[in-house]
């Protein structure tokens, strides 16, 4: 089949784009909250785009979903109740339910159309949503944490970028609510964008999380379709330390996460370390 000359382009900043050659647009809609597109790319398989921003692709999704899930779940000695805010594609849930300790995994996703489109066009990413331990709540994650105090061992904030419906998920008030919805030894992780192009945001988020939680830790992973490829996650913990309390691997068959990657992810280049200085 001849290669087409159609491209999806994400304007990552006003000076930076990523371009992916596509075969076709598979799906396009405007939901109650955002635009939702699915493209078939030639390099990375199907691509999910919300409000013009790359969310995930078939081929590189495992890096993000393994790292947002297995790092916190291997920091907690016995994670039973886990909450994902956002994450409607189901990738984080798929990784969470691999943990034998997990008894309940709640998905609080504001846009039910993301869940449905993911089941239809990304079945291998959404596969974990069918696990009987999963409780899917189509609801505002901020309201959900307000209403569930002291309930969770681990919370993951698998948000979109800090525009549109996700803006409130990058705020100190929200981190305080997450603190309150965790048990007394709970911990949380949020996806916190690229150290190359979101330095102000990372500095602010790290400082906000450090002002709410006794410990804050930033770690990195390499995700080719996200702006610059270098991606950050920020962890807030009440008690456990991600390196000193790291548990032996409880899951097998991961394609990015290993015990060594867990340790190495917290080793930061000085220009990233600098973003965590108060
Ligand atoms: N610009 C990329 C930010 C995407 C973060 N969330 C991705 C959702 C995948 N579950």
py3Dmol code that shows the C-alpha trace and the ligand (Angstrom):
import py3Dmol

protein = """\
ATOM      1  CA  UNK A   1       0.000   0.000   0.000  1.00  0.00           C
ATOM      2  CA  UNK A   2       1.482   3.425  -0.876  1.00  0.00           C
ATOM      3  CA  UNK A   3       2.395   5.638   2.096  1.00  0.00           C
ATOM      4  CA  UNK A   4       0.000   8.541   2.551  1.00  0.00           C
ATOM      5  CA  UNK A   5       1.136  12.088   3.109  1.00  0.00           C
ATOM      6  CA  UNK A   6      -1.289  12.912   5.913  1.00  0.00           C
ATOM      7  CA  UNK A   7       0.207  14.119   9.193  1.00  0.00           C
ATOM      8  CA  UNK A   8      -1.048  14.702  12.727  1.00  0.00           C
ATOM      9  CA  UNK A   9       0.833  17.603  14.287  1.00  0.00           C
ATOM     10  CA  UNK A  10       0.716  18.490  17.975  1.00  0.00           C
ATOM     11  CA  UNK A  11       1.716  22.053  18.787  1.00  0.00           C
ATOM     12  CA  UNK A  12       3.582  21.191  21.995  1.00  0.00           C
ATOM     13  CA  UNK A  13       4.642  24.785  22.652  1.00  0.00           C
ATOM     14  CA  UNK A  14       4.543  27.812  20.361  1.00  0.00           C
ATOM     15  CA  UNK A  15       8.090  26.807  19.265  1.00  0.00           C
ATOM     16  CA  UNK A  16       7.859  23.013  19.172  1.00  0.00           C
ATOM     17  CA  UNK A  17       5.748  20.419  17.385  1.00  0.00           C
ATOM     18  CA  UNK A  18       5.696  16.655  16.987  1.00  0.00           C
ATOM     19  CA  UNK A  19       4.503  15.210  13.678  1.00  0.00           C
ATOM     20  CA  UNK A  20       3.214  11.687  13.130  1.00  0.00           C
ATOM     21  CA  UNK A  21       2.407  10.429   9.661  1.00  0.00           C
ATOM     22  CA  UNK A  22      -1.084   8.925   9.648  1.00  0.00           C
ATOM     23  CA  UNK A  23      -2.999   6.560   7.399  1.00  0.00           C
ATOM     24  CA  UNK A  24      -6.408   7.864   8.457  1.00  0.00           C
ATOM     25  CA  UNK A  25      -8.582   9.503  11.071  1.00  0.00           C
ATOM     26  CA  UNK A  26     -10.445   6.674  12.795  1.00  0.00           C
ATOM     27  CA  UNK A  27     -12.698   8.702  15.074  1.00  0.00           C
ATOM     28  CA  UNK A  28     -13.451  12.334  15.841  1.00  0.00           C
ATOM     29  CA  UNK A  29     -15.951  13.844  18.263  1.00  0.00           C
ATOM     30  CA  UNK A  30     -16.515  16.746  20.589  1.00  0.00           C
ATOM     31  CA  UNK A  31     -17.473  15.372  24.007  1.00  0.00           C
ATOM     32  CA  UNK A  32     -19.036  17.375  26.806  1.00  0.00           C
ATOM     33  CA  UNK A  33     -15.483  18.217  27.989  1.00  0.00           C
ATOM     34  CA  UNK A  34     -13.039  18.152  25.087  1.00  0.00           C
ATOM     35  CA  UNK A  35     -12.285  17.147  21.516  1.00  0.00           C
ATOM     36  CA  UNK A  36     -11.431  13.455  21.150  1.00  0.00           C
ATOM     37  CA  UNK A  37      -9.594  12.110  18.101  1.00  0.00           C
ATOM     38  CA  UNK A  38      -8.187   8.715  17.236  1.00  0.00           C
ATOM     39  CA  UNK A  39      -5.688   8.440  14.379  1.00  0.00           C
ATOM     40  CA  UNK A  40      -3.973   5.448  12.813  1.00  0.00           C
ATOM     41  CA  UNK A  41      -0.288   6.397  12.687  1.00  0.00           C
ATOM     42  CA  UNK A  42       2.402   4.652  10.677  1.00  0.00           C
ATOM     43  CA  UNK A  43       5.027   4.738  13.454  1.00  0.00           C
ATOM     44  CA  UNK A  44       3.157   4.120  16.727  1.00  0.00           C
ATOM     45  CA  UNK A  45      -0.159   2.397  15.871  1.00  0.00           C
ATOM     46  CA  UNK A  46      -3.384   4.034  17.048  1.00  0.00           C
ATOM     47  CA  UNK A  47      -3.045   7.446  18.683  1.00  0.00           C
ATOM     48  CA  UNK A  48      -5.476   9.009  21.203  1.00  0.00           C
ATOM     49  CA  UNK A  49      -5.593  12.809  21.168  1.00  0.00           C
ATOM     50  CA  UNK A  50      -7.587  15.020  23.572  1.00  0.00           C
ATOM     51  CA  UNK A  51      -7.927  18.740  22.856  1.00  0.00           C
ATOM     52  CA  UNK A  52      -5.114  18.421  20.302  1.00  0.00           C
ATOM     53  CA  UNK A  53      -2.657  16.836  22.803  1.00  0.00           C
ATOM     54  CA  UNK A  54      -1.175  13.348  22.461  1.00  0.00           C
ATOM     55  CA  UNK A  55      -2.462  11.110  25.260  1.00  0.00           C
ATOM     56  CA  UNK A  56      -1.252   7.683  24.308  1.00  0.00           C
ATOM     57  CA  UNK A  57      -0.290   5.420  21.426  1.00  0.00           C
ATOM     58  CA  UNK A  58      -0.426   1.662  20.990  1.00  0.00           C
ATOM     59  CA  UNK A  59       3.351   1.319  20.717  1.00  0.00           C
ATOM     60  CA  UNK A  60       4.787   3.513  23.504  1.00  0.00           C
ATOM     61  CA  UNK A  61       1.945   3.561  26.066  1.00  0.00           C
ATOM     62  CA  UNK A  62       3.604   0.913  28.229  1.00  0.00           C
ATOM     63  CA  UNK A  63       6.331   3.254  29.431  1.00  0.00           C
ATOM     64  CA  UNK A  64       3.934   5.806  30.906  1.00  0.00           C
ATOM     65  CA  UNK A  65       1.437   3.317  32.290  1.00  0.00           C
ATOM     66  CA  UNK A  66       4.059   1.080  33.902  1.00  0.00           C
ATOM     67  CA  UNK A  67       5.934   3.998  35.428  1.00  0.00           C
ATOM     68  CA  UNK A  68       2.927   5.885  36.795  1.00  0.00           C
ATOM     69  CA  UNK A  69       1.660   2.638  38.395  1.00  0.00           C
ATOM     70  CA  UNK A  70       4.488   0.317  39.411  1.00  0.00           C
ATOM     71  CA  UNK A  71       6.733   2.916  41.038  1.00  0.00           C
ATOM     72  CA  UNK A  72       4.115   3.939  43.667  1.00  0.00           C
ATOM     73  CA  UNK A  73       2.685   0.428  44.009  1.00  0.00           C
ATOM     74  CA  UNK A  74       6.149  -0.984  44.731  1.00  0.00           C
ATOM     75  CA  UNK A  75       6.809   1.825  47.217  1.00  0.00           C
ATOM     76  CA  UNK A  76       3.769   0.875  49.339  1.00  0.00           C
ATOM     77  CA  UNK A  77       4.256  -2.445  51.193  1.00  0.00           C
ATOM     78  CA  UNK A  78       0.645  -3.569  50.866  1.00  0.00           C
ATOM     79  CA  UNK A  79      -1.471  -1.520  48.428  1.00  0.00           C
ATOM     80  CA  UNK A  80      -5.071  -2.722  48.622  1.00  0.00           C
ATOM     81  CA  UNK A  81      -7.213   0.277  47.698  1.00  0.00           C
ATOM     82  CA  UNK A  82      -6.030   2.299  44.737  1.00  0.00           C
ATOM     83  CA  UNK A  83      -7.636   5.321  43.064  1.00  0.00           C
ATOM     84  CA  UNK A  84      -6.854   6.613  39.564  1.00  0.00           C
ATOM     85  CA  UNK A  85      -8.022  10.117  38.746  1.00  0.00           C
ATOM     86  CA  UNK A  86      -8.303  10.599  34.973  1.00  0.00           C
ATOM     87  CA  UNK A  87      -6.737   7.697  33.114  1.00  0.00           C
ATOM     88  CA  UNK A  88      -9.923   6.883  31.190  1.00  0.00           C
ATOM     89  CA  UNK A  89      -7.975   4.878  28.599  1.00  0.00           C
ATOM     90  CA  UNK A  90      -7.495   2.234  31.315  1.00  0.00           C
ATOM     91  CA  UNK A  91      -3.713   1.819  30.904  1.00  0.00           C
ATOM     92  CA  UNK A  92      -2.888   2.609  34.538  1.00  0.00           C
ATOM     93  CA  UNK A  93      -5.705   0.341  35.744  1.00  0.00           C
ATOM     94  CA  UNK A  94      -4.329  -2.509  33.571  1.00  0.00           C
ATOM     95  CA  UNK A  95      -0.998  -2.237  35.404  1.00  0.00           C
ATOM     96  CA  UNK A  96      -2.561  -1.792  38.871  1.00  0.00           C
ATOM     97  CA  UNK A  97      -4.631  -4.976  38.647  1.00  0.00           C
ATOM     98  CA  UNK A  98      -1.448  -6.961  37.982  1.00  0.00           C
ATOM     99  CA  UNK A  99      -0.649  -6.441  41.690  1.00  0.00           C
ATOM    100  CA  UNK A 100      -1.933  -9.369  43.743  1.00  0.00           C
ATOM    101  CA  UNK A 101      -2.337  -7.183  46.861  1.00  0.00           C
ATOM    102  CA  UNK A 102      -4.884  -4.902  45.143  1.00  0.00           C
ATOM    103  CA  UNK A 103      -8.459  -5.557  46.268  1.00  0.00           C
ATOM    104  CA  UNK A 104     -10.139  -2.492  44.733  1.00  0.00           C
ATOM    105  CA  UNK A 105      -9.081  -0.130  41.946  1.00  0.00           C
ATOM    106  CA  UNK A 106     -11.358   2.876  41.430  1.00  0.00           C
ATOM    107  CA  UNK A 107     -11.201   4.838  38.172  1.00  0.00           C
ATOM    108  CA  UNK A 108     -12.603   8.377  38.554  1.00  0.00           C
ATOM    109  CA  UNK A 109     -12.719   9.742  34.998  1.00  0.00           C
ATOM    110  CA  UNK A 110     -14.722  12.863  34.211  1.00  0.00           C
ATOM    111  CA  UNK A 111     -15.309  12.029  30.541  1.00  0.00           C
ATOM    112  CA  UNK A 112     -17.088   8.733  29.938  1.00  0.00           C
ATOM    113  CA  UNK A 113     -16.480   9.074  26.203  1.00  0.00           C
ATOM    114  CA  UNK A 114     -12.725   8.586  26.772  1.00  0.00           C
ATOM    115  CA  UNK A 115     -13.456   5.244  28.436  1.00  0.00           C
ATOM    116  CA  UNK A 116     -15.786   4.104  25.645  1.00  0.00           C
ATOM    117  CA  UNK A 117     -13.492   5.213  22.808  1.00  0.00           C
ATOM    118  CA  UNK A 118     -10.549   3.474  24.495  1.00  0.00           C
ATOM    119  CA  UNK A 119     -12.449   0.209  24.842  1.00  0.00           C
ATOM    120  CA  UNK A 120     -13.289   0.414  21.146  1.00  0.00           C
ATOM    121  CA  UNK A 121      -9.999   1.601  19.624  1.00  0.00           C
ATOM    122  CA  UNK A 122      -7.373   0.619  22.245  1.00  0.00           C
ATOM    123  CA  UNK A 123      -8.620  -2.740  23.528  1.00  0.00           C
ATOM    124  CA  UNK A 124      -5.197  -3.869  24.747  1.00  0.00           C
ATOM    125  CA  UNK A 125      -4.790  -0.666  26.806  1.00  0.00           C
ATOM    126  CA  UNK A 126      -8.343  -0.803  28.202  1.00  0.00           C
ATOM    127  CA  UNK A 127      -8.243  -4.550  28.918  1.00  0.00           C
ATOM    128  CA  UNK A 128      -7.835  -4.130  32.704  1.00  0.00           C
ATOM    129  CA  UNK A 129     -11.149  -2.269  32.973  1.00  0.00           C
ATOM    130  CA  UNK A 130     -12.949  -5.627  32.854  1.00  0.00           C
ATOM    131  CA  UNK A 131     -11.200  -6.882  36.015  1.00  0.00           C
ATOM    132  CA  UNK A 132     -13.803  -7.553  38.757  1.00  0.00           C
ATOM    133  CA  UNK A 133     -11.804  -5.453  41.279  1.00  0.00           C
ATOM    134  CA  UNK A 134     -12.268  -2.322  39.124  1.00  0.00           C
ATOM    135  CA  UNK A 135     -14.937   0.218  40.038  1.00  0.00           C
ATOM    136  CA  UNK A 136     -15.477   2.740  37.200  1.00  0.00           C
ATOM    137  CA  UNK A 137     -16.889   6.099  38.295  1.00  0.00           C
ATOM    138  CA  UNK A 138     -17.661   8.635  35.567  1.00  0.00           C
ATOM    139  CA  UNK A 139     -17.288  11.656  37.788  1.00  0.00           C
ATOM    140  CA  UNK A 140     -15.217  14.712  38.610  1.00  0.00           C
ATOM    141  CA  UNK A 141     -12.052  13.410  40.313  1.00  0.00           C
ATOM    142  CA  UNK A 142     -11.819  16.505  42.516  1.00  0.00           C
ATOM    143  CA  UNK A 143     -15.298  15.890  43.929  1.00  0.00           C
ATOM    144  CA  UNK A 144     -14.516  12.188  44.282  1.00  0.00           C
ATOM    145  CA  UNK A 145     -11.467  12.781  46.499  1.00  0.00           C
ATOM    146  CA  UNK A 146     -13.410  15.340  48.563  1.00  0.00           C
ATOM    147  CA  UNK A 147     -16.075  12.716  49.252  1.00  0.00           C
ATOM    148  CA  UNK A 148     -13.723   9.808  50.147  1.00  0.00           C
ATOM    149  CA  UNK A 149     -11.528  10.769  53.082  1.00  0.00           C
ATOM    150  CA  UNK A 150      -8.947   8.337  54.510  1.00  0.00           C
ATOM    151  CA  UNK A 151      -9.875   5.551  52.077  1.00  0.00           C
ATOM    152  CA  UNK A 152      -6.943   4.894  49.743  1.00  0.00           C
ATOM    153  CA  UNK A 153      -3.445   3.432  50.027  1.00  0.00           C
ATOM    154  CA  UNK A 154      -2.300   4.831  46.689  1.00  0.00           C
ATOM    155  CA  UNK A 155      -3.717   7.552  44.411  1.00  0.00           C
ATOM    156  CA  UNK A 156      -2.531   8.122  40.826  1.00  0.00           C
ATOM    157  CA  UNK A 157      -3.311  11.360  39.009  1.00  0.00           C
ATOM    158  CA  UNK A 158      -3.211  10.279  35.362  1.00  0.00           C
ATOM    159  CA  UNK A 159      -4.340  13.618  34.002  1.00  0.00           C
ATOM    160  CA  UNK A 160      -4.301  15.296  30.646  1.00  0.00           C
ATOM    161  CA  UNK A 161      -2.038  18.317  30.225  1.00  0.00           C
ATOM    162  CA  UNK A 162      -2.785  21.347  32.454  1.00  0.00           C
ATOM    163  CA  UNK A 163      -5.388  22.845  30.111  1.00  0.00           C
ATOM    164  CA  UNK A 164      -9.168  22.308  29.927  1.00  0.00           C
ATOM    165  CA  UNK A 165     -10.691  19.853  32.422  1.00  0.00           C
ATOM    166  CA  UNK A 166      -7.304  19.029  34.054  1.00  0.00           C
ATOM    167  CA  UNK A 167      -6.340  22.523  35.273  1.00  0.00           C
ATOM    168  CA  UNK A 168      -7.702  21.901  38.789  1.00  0.00           C
ATOM    169  CA  UNK A 169      -5.543  18.765  39.118  1.00  0.00           C
ATOM    170  CA  UNK A 170      -2.342  20.859  39.209  1.00  0.00           C
ATOM    171  CA  UNK A 171      -3.265  22.951  42.278  1.00  0.00           C
ATOM    172  CA  UNK A 172      -2.151  22.935  45.936  1.00  0.00           C
ATOM    173  CA  UNK A 173      -5.793  22.732  47.175  1.00  0.00           C
ATOM    174  CA  UNK A 174      -6.221  19.556  45.161  1.00  0.00           C
ATOM    175  CA  UNK A 175      -3.034  17.995  46.616  1.00  0.00           C
ATOM    176  CA  UNK A 176      -4.408  18.709  50.098  1.00  0.00           C
ATOM    177  CA  UNK A 177      -7.627  16.872  49.153  1.00  0.00           C
ATOM    178  CA  UNK A 178      -5.567  13.943  47.851  1.00  0.00           C
ATOM    179  CA  UNK A 179      -3.630  13.915  51.151  1.00  0.00           C
ATOM    180  CA  UNK A 180      -6.953  13.759  53.013  1.00  0.00           C
ATOM    181  CA  UNK A 181      -8.335  10.902  50.907  1.00  0.00           C
ATOM    182  CA  UNK A 182      -5.250   8.745  51.650  1.00  0.00           C
ATOM    183  CA  UNK A 183      -4.842   6.452  54.648  1.00  0.00           C
ATOM    184  CA  UNK A 184      -2.253   7.506  57.239  1.00  0.00           C
ATOM    185  CA  UNK A 185       0.571   5.714  55.394  1.00  0.00           C
ATOM    186  CA  UNK A 186      -0.719   6.500  51.892  1.00  0.00           C
ATOM    187  CA  UNK A 187       1.100   7.974  48.931  1.00  0.00           C
ATOM    188  CA  UNK A 188       0.312   9.485  45.548  1.00  0.00           C
ATOM    189  CA  UNK A 189       1.857  10.168  42.156  1.00  0.00           C
ATOM    190  CA  UNK A 190       0.906  12.746  39.528  1.00  0.00           C
ATOM    191  CA  UNK A 191       2.127  13.024  35.958  1.00  0.00           C
ATOM    192  CA  UNK A 192       3.946  16.369  35.862  1.00  0.00           C
ATOM    193  CA  UNK A 193       4.994  17.052  32.260  1.00  0.00           C
ATOM    194  CA  UNK A 194       8.402  17.697  30.658  1.00  0.00           C
ATOM    195  CA  UNK A 195      11.431  19.182  32.444  1.00  0.00           C
ATOM    196  CA  UNK A 196      12.463  20.797  29.150  1.00  0.00           C
ATOM    197  CA  UNK A 197       9.297  22.754  28.411  1.00  0.00           C
ATOM    198  CA  UNK A 198       7.308  22.871  31.673  1.00  0.00           C
ATOM    199  CA  UNK A 199       9.935  24.017  34.188  1.00  0.00           C
ATOM    200  CA  UNK A 200       7.725  26.602  35.915  1.00  0.00           C
ATOM    201  CA  UNK A 201       4.933  24.073  36.322  1.00  0.00           C
ATOM    202  CA  UNK A 202       7.230  21.356  37.708  1.00  0.00           C
ATOM    203  CA  UNK A 203       8.828  23.762  40.183  1.00  0.00           C
ATOM    204  CA  UNK A 204       5.408  24.933  41.395  1.00  0.00           C
ATOM    205  CA  UNK A 205       3.877  21.451  41.603  1.00  0.00           C
ATOM    206  CA  UNK A 206       6.909  20.036  43.433  1.00  0.00           C
ATOM    207  CA  UNK A 207       6.846  22.886  45.926  1.00  0.00           C
ATOM    208  CA  UNK A 208       3.065  22.536  46.447  1.00  0.00           C
ATOM    209  CA  UNK A 209       3.338  18.774  46.986  1.00  0.00           C
ATOM    210  CA  UNK A 210       6.301  19.252  49.359  1.00  0.00           C
ATOM    211  CA  UNK A 211       4.234  21.751  51.364  1.00  0.00           C
ATOM    212  CA  UNK A 212       1.387  19.239  51.801  1.00  0.00           C
ATOM    213  CA  UNK A 213       3.212  15.887  52.165  1.00  0.00           C
ATOM    214  CA  UNK A 214       6.102  15.033  54.515  1.00  0.00           C
ATOM    215  CA  UNK A 215       8.066  13.790  51.468  1.00  0.00           C
ATOM    216  CA  UNK A 216       8.097  14.796  47.778  1.00  0.00           C
ATOM    217  CA  UNK A 217      10.108  12.926  45.123  1.00  0.00           C
ATOM    218  CA  UNK A 218      10.431  13.520  41.395  1.00  0.00           C
ATOM    219  CA  UNK A 219      11.260  10.750  38.936  1.00  0.00           C
ATOM    220  CA  UNK A 220      11.664  10.451  35.167  1.00  0.00           C
ATOM    221  CA  UNK A 221      10.795   8.176  32.267  1.00  0.00           C
ATOM    222  CA  UNK A 222      11.395   8.382  28.496  1.00  0.00           C
ATOM    223  CA  UNK A 223       8.249   8.544  26.376  1.00  0.00           C
ATOM    224  CA  UNK A 224       8.859   9.229  22.680  1.00  0.00           C
ATOM    225  CA  UNK A 225       5.489  10.813  21.805  1.00  0.00           C
ATOM    226  CA  UNK A 226       5.380  13.286  24.726  1.00  0.00           C
ATOM    227  CA  UNK A 227       7.004  16.723  24.399  1.00  0.00           C
ATOM    228  CA  UNK A 228      10.829  16.261  24.335  1.00  0.00           C
ATOM    229  CA  UNK A 229      10.543  12.588  25.344  1.00  0.00           C
ATOM    230  CA  UNK A 230      11.728  13.282  28.914  1.00  0.00           C
ATOM    231  CA  UNK A 231       8.735  13.017  31.240  1.00  0.00           C
ATOM    232  CA  UNK A 232       8.352  13.667  34.954  1.00  0.00           C
ATOM    233  CA  UNK A 233       6.198  12.225  37.709  1.00  0.00           C
ATOM    234  CA  UNK A 234       5.979  13.696  41.203  1.00  0.00           C
ATOM    235  CA  UNK A 235       5.277  11.545  44.257  1.00  0.00           C
ATOM    236  CA  UNK A 236       3.953  12.773  47.597  1.00  0.00           C
ATOM    237  CA  UNK A 237       4.193  10.301  50.467  1.00  0.00           C
ATOM    238  CA  UNK A 238       3.100  10.351  54.113  1.00  0.00           C
ATOM    239  CA  UNK A 239       5.538   7.695  55.300  1.00  0.00           C
ATOM    240  CA  UNK A 240       7.213   5.366  52.767  1.00  0.00           C
ATOM    241  CA  UNK A 241      10.336   6.332  50.855  1.00  0.00           C
ATOM    242  CA  UNK A 242      10.428   5.210  47.184  1.00  0.00           C
ATOM    243  CA  UNK A 243      14.019   3.934  47.420  1.00  0.00           C
ATOM    244  CA  UNK A 244      14.473   2.862  51.058  1.00  0.00           C
ATOM    245  CA  UNK A 245      11.063   1.118  51.185  1.00  0.00           C
ATOM    246  CA  UNK A 246      11.032  -0.253  47.647  1.00  0.00           C
ATOM    247  CA  UNK A 247       9.458  -3.714  47.544  1.00  0.00           C
ATOM    248  CA  UNK A 248      10.756  -6.612  45.434  1.00  0.00           C
ATOM    249  CA  UNK A 249       8.995  -6.709  42.040  1.00  0.00           C
ATOM    250  CA  UNK A 250       5.509  -8.199  42.389  1.00  0.00           C
ATOM    251  CA  UNK A 251       4.710  -8.214  38.670  1.00  0.00           C
ATOM    252  CA  UNK A 252       6.398  -9.906  35.747  1.00  0.00           C
ATOM    253  CA  UNK A 253       6.399  -9.316  32.023  1.00  0.00           C
ATOM    254  CA  UNK A 254       6.810  -5.531  32.190  1.00  0.00           C
ATOM    255  CA  UNK A 255       8.483  -3.907  29.185  1.00  0.00           C
ATOM    256  CA  UNK A 256       9.960  -0.830  30.939  1.00  0.00           C
ATOM    257  CA  UNK A 257       9.617  -1.184  34.721  1.00  0.00           C
ATOM    258  CA  UNK A 258      12.239  -3.231  36.581  1.00  0.00           C
ATOM    259  CA  UNK A 259      13.639  -2.957  40.110  1.00  0.00           C
ATOM    260  CA  UNK A 260      16.724  -1.267  38.633  1.00  0.00           C
ATOM    261  CA  UNK A 261      14.654   1.192  36.562  1.00  0.00           C
ATOM    262  CA  UNK A 262      12.696   2.037  39.746  1.00  0.00           C
ATOM    263  CA  UNK A 263      15.951   3.002  41.492  1.00  0.00           C
ATOM    264  CA  UNK A 264      17.419   4.760  38.459  1.00  0.00           C
ATOM    265  CA  UNK A 265      14.298   6.837  37.735  1.00  0.00           C
ATOM    266  CA  UNK A 266      14.995   8.951  40.822  1.00  0.00           C
ATOM    267  CA  UNK A 267      18.530   9.835  39.667  1.00  0.00           C
ATOM    268  CA  UNK A 268      18.047  13.309  38.213  1.00  0.00           C
ATOM    269  CA  UNK A 269      20.322  15.375  35.991  1.00  0.00           C
ATOM    270  CA  UNK A 270      21.336  18.569  37.815  1.00  0.00           C
ATOM    271  CA  UNK A 271      19.083  20.796  35.662  1.00  0.00           C
ATOM    272  CA  UNK A 272      16.081  18.706  36.785  1.00  0.00           C
ATOM    273  CA  UNK A 273      17.277  18.448  40.405  1.00  0.00           C
ATOM    274  CA  UNK A 274      17.364  22.223  40.433  1.00  0.00           C
ATOM    275  CA  UNK A 275      13.593  22.316  39.827  1.00  0.00           C
ATOM    276  CA  UNK A 276      13.087  20.543  43.162  1.00  0.00           C
ATOM    277  CA  UNK A 277      15.079  23.049  45.248  1.00  0.00           C
ATOM    278  CA  UNK A 278      12.808  25.029  47.569  1.00  0.00           C
TER     279      UNK A 278
END
"""
ligand_1 = """\
10
LIG
N 1.199 15.500 26.760
C 1.012 14.229 27.323
C 0.340 14.236 28.656
C -0.456 13.019 28.814
C -0.597 12.573 30.195
N -1.657 11.626 30.396
C -1.717 10.584 29.470
C -2.874 9.681 29.705
C -2.506 8.272 29.448
N -3.208 7.381 30.284
"""
view = py3Dmol.view(width=600, height=400)
view.addModel(protein, "pdb")
view.setStyle({"model": 0}, {"cartoon": {"style": "trace"}})
view.addModel(ligand_1, "xyz")
view.setStyle({"model": 1}, {"stick": {}})
view.zoomTo()
view.show()
